Amino acid sequence: MKFLFVLFFPFLFISNFQWHNNLDEAKQIAAKEHRYILLNFSGSDWCGPCIRMHNEIFGSEVFKKLADEQLVMVNADFPRKKKDQLPEVQQEINNKMADRYNPEGKFPLTLLLDENGKVLKDWDGFPDESAESFAIEVRNIIYINK
């Protein structure tokens, strides 16, 4: 019976994590919910490794489960195409995040932060590991820092 339930109701196990685009708001959520922040700098319409990161790592079920349980996800996107340009206010927010956390302009750059914005770990470029290994690495860093 349990097997049939899983077959017919897979939507009950779908991830519901969302990307935020403001680090200050993410810090408030992280403090309230006792979570960590994963900040990702990406070029959604021009950076191949960034696109892979979102599809292969962040889009994986194992990572989505981790994000649902322990992370507040923040994306600082820097698209280049005119049709993909961000509103000026959002661009200013992203620039401020980049000034503090990505002054060299690396893409993709992913950082694990505590609820106060302290960097616990950073990944420069696309990680040379599977989504499962990446999720385990993030989970281990969280465990060590609790």
N, C-alpha and C positions, 0 to 999 in steps of 0.2 A: 504493500500500500504506500509506504514512504517513497518507493521508487517512482510510482505513478505520480505522486504529488510533485516531485522534483521535475519530472518530464512535462507535466502539464502547466506548471506554475513557475517557470524559470524567471519570470519578471520579478518575482519576490526577492531575488538575490542580486538584482542589478544595483550597481554602485550609484550613489547620489552625490558624490563629492562635486564641488564646483570650483572653478577658478575665480579668484578674486584679483582685482587689479589695483589695490591700494594697500600698501604695507601697514599703514597706521590702523586701518580697519582690521587687517589680519592679526595684528598684535592684540587688539582688543578681544577678538574672538578667541585667539590662542590663550590669552590669560583667563578668560571666562571659562573655557572648556578644557583647560590644562592640556593643550596640544602644542606641537612644534610647527614651525613654518617652513615650507619648502618654497623657495623663491627661485624662479627660472627666468633667465633673460633669453629671449628668442627673437628671431627674425622670421616671422611666420610665413612670409611670402618670398623669401629669397635664400634662406639658410637651410641647406639640405640636412645637415646633422640636427638642426633644431626641429625640423619636421619629423625626422626619424625618432627623435627623443620623445616627442608628443605621441606619435603613433605606436612605437614599439615598447617604450618604457611606461610612460604615463597612461597610455591606453590599455595596458595589460590588466587583466583581471586581478592578478596578485598585487600589483601596485595600487589599483583602485581600492582594494580591500584595506590596504595599509592606510591610504589617504582617508578613507571613511572613518577609520578608527582613531588615527593619531595625528593627522596633519591638517593644516590650513594651507591651501595651495594658492600661490601668488604668481601671476605671469606678468612680466614686464616685456611687452612686445614692441619691437622696433621694425615695423614693416617699411618697405621702400616704395612699393607701387602706389601711385597716386590714388587709385581706387580703394586701397586698403588703409589709407592714412587715418590715424586716430584723431579724435577731437583734441583741440589744443590743450584743454585742461588735463586730459589723460596723458598727453605727451609730456607735459610738465611734471606730472606725478612720476612717470617712468624715468624721466631725466634725473629727478631727485634720487630715485632708487639707484640708478646707475652711478651717479656721482658718489654715493656712499659705498655701494657694494660691487660695482663693476666699472671702475674708473678707466681701465684699459680697453673696454669695449669688446670683451670676449663673447663669442656666440657659438654654441650655447654655453651658458654658465649657469650652474645650478648650485644653490646654497641651502644648507639646512641650518635654520636659526632657532634659537630658543624664543620664548614668548616676548622677550625684551629686545630681540633683534641681534643678539650676539651670535656670531658665526661659529657653528660647531664643526662644519665640514663643507668643503666646496668641491665641485666636479667641473673641471675645465674641459669642455668639449663633450662629445658623445661618449658615455662610459663604455669601456671595453669589457662588458659583461652582459649577461642576460637580464631581463626584467626581474626575474626571480632573485638573482644575486644582488641586484641593485636594491630591491625591496628589503632583503635580508640585511644588507649593509646599513641602510637607513634605520631599520628597526633596532639593530645592534647599537648604533650611535645613540638613539633615543634611550635605550635601556641603560647604557653607561651613564647618561646624563640625568637620569631621574633622581 
